[in-house]
Amino acid sequence: MKADRHAKIVIIGAGAIGCLVGGKLAQQGHAVTLVGRPRFAETVQQAGLTIVDDAGRHTVRNVTAVGDTAAAWAGASSPFDAAILTVKSYDTATALDELGAALAQTGHPVPLVVSLQNGVGNEEAIAAHFDAAHTVAGTLTTPVSVPEVGVIHIDKPRFTMGLSRWSPAVDAAAFADLHDALAGAGFKVTAFGDARGMKWTKLLMNMIGNATSAILDLSPDQIFADKRLANLEIDAWREALAVMRARDIPALNVGSFPFATLAPLIRFGPKPMLRTALRRQVGDARGGKMPSLHIDLHSGKGKSEVGWLNGAVVRAGEEAGVATPVNRVLTEVLTELVTQPAQRDEWRHAGTRLLTAVASV
């Protein structure tokens, strides 16, 4: 994209985050296409995209909404500058297949492909499907909810975003233009030099109180009110930090979370002090929302991102020779509950059972 013109961007995955990013870009005059479900596309095409924040309701009408990726490219008279993935990690492979097919059908060049997704592994999938020279890693720490189709509610308006080139081969000028477009749309964008450090630090933020909440059907506040479960969360974090250290992945200061400073304290600090700090931090960070893994499990999605969160820690630990018993149990139990919903009642509020399962590994 050229710095002297508006960007042309497609958002693949028109959920809460996708609509937030696309809506704010469109408000600044950028050409935005949102790819979502057919019902979403029809609603937005008729009534526009509505953003609700502390200042009220804002309707964004200069967006295009389509029901699939092929339609986005079929209707494009010129190439897109960037394709931003905001789908759940378990849908990344399908999204990339559809993106590849659309590019092949139209003959358009591969744009920058940006992962604004939670978890670890999406950038590797993008680089494998296309190449590292078109892969950009991203993070966003704004809690957003969807009260109805075509409407998003900004729960905490902080708009902190991280971007990083996955490889030095990523075009520096195109990356800078993407950065400027997002910054101009109101995001507080930081360009990180270490993409893996940025994504693993965001993983630390996403995993805390997440899988445990889904398994036990408890809110993060309830988890951190129980010192045994809070200690389990600290142990899971310490496993992740041990894996990062073994693989030479730094913890970074991402947004308002100073992990570069806090990592040594988390590794070695007294648990009573950490429990108090984390209980306060987790409640503030989520803006009153239940964690994503809980939402997916208890809404009957039949899929879970735990494999890209706690499961990523387990896989990386195996490669680095680092034991990850807490993350292994959380991954295995939650994966089982996704495929066998009849067992969910047996785990509901069963904190002692979860602690016993970890102790037996």
Secondary structure as GFF3:
##gff-version 3
##sequence-region A 1 361
A	DSSP	beta_strand	8	12	.	.	.	ID=ss1
A	DSSP	alpha_helix	16	27	.	.	.	ID=ss2
A	DSSP	beta_strand	31	35	.	.	.	ID=ss3
A	DSSP	alpha_helix	38	47	.	.	.	ID=ss4
A	DSSP	beta_strand	49	53	.	.	.	ID=ss5
A	DSSP	beta_strand	56	60	.	.	.	ID=ss6
A	DSSP	beta_strand	63	66	.	.	.	ID=ss7
A	DSSP	alpha_helix	69	74	.	.	.	ID=ss8
A	DSSP	beta_strand	82	85	.	.	.	ID=ss9
A	DSSP	three_ten_helix	89	91	.	.	.	ID=ss10
A	DSSP	alpha_helix	92	106	.	.	.	ID=ss11
A	DSSP	beta_strand	112	115	.	.	.	ID=ss12
A	DSSP	alpha_helix	122	129	.	.	.	ID=ss13
A	DSSP	three_ten_helix	132	134	.	.	.	ID=ss14
A	DSSP	beta_strand	135	140	.	.	.	ID=ss15
A	DSSP	beta_strand	144	148	.	.	.	ID=ss16
A	DSSP	beta_strand	151	154	.	.	.	ID=ss17
A	DSSP	beta_strand	160	165	.	.	.	ID=ss18
A	DSSP	alpha_helix	172	184	.	.	.	ID=ss19
A	DSSP	beta_strand	188	191	.	.	.	ID=ss20
A	DSSP	alpha_helix	195	207	.	.	.	ID=ss21
A	DSSP	alpha_helix	211	216	.	.	.	ID=ss22
A	DSSP	alpha_helix	220	225	.	.	.	ID=ss23
A	DSSP	alpha_helix	227	246	.	.	.	ID=ss24
A	DSSP	beta_strand	253	254	.	.	.	ID=ss25
A	DSSP	beta_strand	257	258	.	.	.	ID=ss26
A	DSSP	alpha_helix	259	268	.	.	.	ID=ss27
A	DSSP	alpha_helix	271	285	.	.	.	ID=ss28
A	DSSP	alpha_helix	292	298	.	.	.	ID=ss29
A	DSSP	three_ten_helix	305	308	.	.	.	ID=ss30
A	DSSP	alpha_helix	310	320	.	.	.	ID=ss31
A	DSSP	alpha_helix	325	339	.	.	.	ID=ss32
A	DSSP	three_ten_helix	341	343	.	.	.	ID=ss33
A	DSSP	alpha_helix	344	347	.	.	.	ID=ss34
A	DSSP	alpha_helix	351	359	.	.	.	ID=ss35
###
